[in-house]
Amino acid sequence: MKYITPEELKSALESKEHLQIIDTRDSAQYDLCHIETAISIPQIELPGRLNEIDLTAKVVVYCIYGMKSDQVYIYLKDKLKVQKLYILEGGIYQYARDIDPSMPV
């Protein structure tokens, strides 16, 4: 599995790198806070929404702490053979702690 740190993700966002960020938490958590440009695809909905994955982008998945993202990572690797796939290290919790403490996680 490949990981991206919150700092690396922030840098990629600032440099306008071709990214697709997927928030795998439920939609209520997404509505409360999410990383800019992230789309909400709750883990349970993923099998029916594979057509929304941009295979040309660097795809970053995250959950609250980064642990459930492992399952999403494996699923996307197996089903879609996503080449540029990363898990946000520490999830949105670490991103909020290290990058944007104003996020209500």
Residue pairs with C-beta under 8 A, 6 or more apart in sequence:
1 70
1 73
1 74
1 87
2 85
2 86
2 87
3 86
3 87
3 88
3 89
4 12
4 60
4 86
4 87
4 88
4 89
5 89
6 88
6 89
6 90
6 94
6 95
6 98
6 99
7 98
7 99
9 21
9 35
9 60
9 88
9 95
9 99
10 99
12 19
12 58
13 19
13 35
13 36
13 37
17 58
18 56
18 57
18 58
19 37
19 57
19 58
19 59
19 60
20 39
20 53
20 54
20 57
20 58
20 59
20 60
21 35
21 37
21 38
21 39
21 59
21 60
21 61
21 62
22 38
22 39
22 41
22 53
22 59
22 60
22 61
22 62
22 72
23 29
23 30
23 34
23 35
23 38
23 39
23 40
23 41
23 62
23 63
23 92
24 41
24 42
24 43
24 46
24 61
24 62
24 63
24 68
24 69
24 72
25 40
25 42
25 43
25 63
25 64
25 92
26 42
27 40
27 42
29 64
30 38
30 40
30 42
32 104
32 105
33 92
33 96
33 103
33 104
33 105
34 40
34 92
35 62
35 88
35 92
35 95
38 62
39 52
41 49
41 52
43 63
43 68
43 71
43 72
46 72
46 75
46 76
47 75
50 79
50 80
53 59
53 76
53 80
53 82
55 80
55 82
55 83
57 84
58 84
58 86
59 76
59 82
59 84
59 85
59 86
60 86
60 87
60 88
61 69
61 72
61 73
61 76
61 85
61 86
61 87
61 88
62 69
62 87
62 88
62 91
62 92
62 95
63 69
63 72
63 91
63 92
64 91
64 92
64 93
64 105
65 90
65 91
65 93
65 94
66 87
66 88
66 89
66 90
66 91
66 93
66 94
67 91
69 87
69 88
69 91
70 87
73 85
73 87
76 82
76 85
77 85
88 94
88 95
90 97
90 98
92 103
92 105
93 105
95 103
96 103
96 105
